[in-house]
């Protein structure tokens, strides 16, 4: 079995759970820009950590050099999205979950630089596969059309860029890596951990004070409409 397929098959169960949580969280995040921007801020830092690591390590690690695709880097675009959503200035400190994420990356690459592949492959292919699907949904729901692509630049690609060709090349390069079975097993384990770390980041957003305030705001609107409907029904019922 090729390594790209092995990665996919052995992480499928964790991936499915992550997808369900992500879809649920996205429905919350898209209720308000103040919630969505917290997710953008977090994933900006995740991509920045990963991209900084491969820049630092690739010259001394042929495995990472083989998977070095600067055209897939997204941190700069995420930063522009963060600046758009935080005109007053982005938060200066990492959140507790971002600190945990950073600790995991630092520890894993210290053990073996090739472990970074688990982070790289998961996050870069996620953007390649899902970015073009999410982008129009986010633009429509959050009303970003007027300033497009601001707010979704990280999910946008230059004209003429083929995500299909990029994924094909990525898969070929991944399968060409000369990895021991022990390294493969560690990378697969890290890939599954990345899904769990992303889930924790998402929960950090959906359980935040801002998210709960937005959720309550919409709940208040729904309750108000329900009360009006009940009052309307009661008025006509008692007139009979």
Buried (B, 14 or more C-beta within 10 A) or exposed (E): EEBBEBBBEBBEEBBEEBEEBBEEBBEBBBBBBBBBBBBBBBBBBBBBBBBEBBEBBBEEBEBBEBBBBEEBBBBEBBBBBBEBBBEEEBEEEBBEBBEBBBEBBEEBBEEBBBBBBBBBBBBBBBBBEBBEEBBEEBBEBBEBEEEEBBBBBBBBBEEEEEBEEBBEEBBEBBEEBEBEEEBBEBBBBBBBBBBEBBBBBBEBBBEBEEBEEBBEEEEEEEEEEEEEEEEEEEEEEEEE
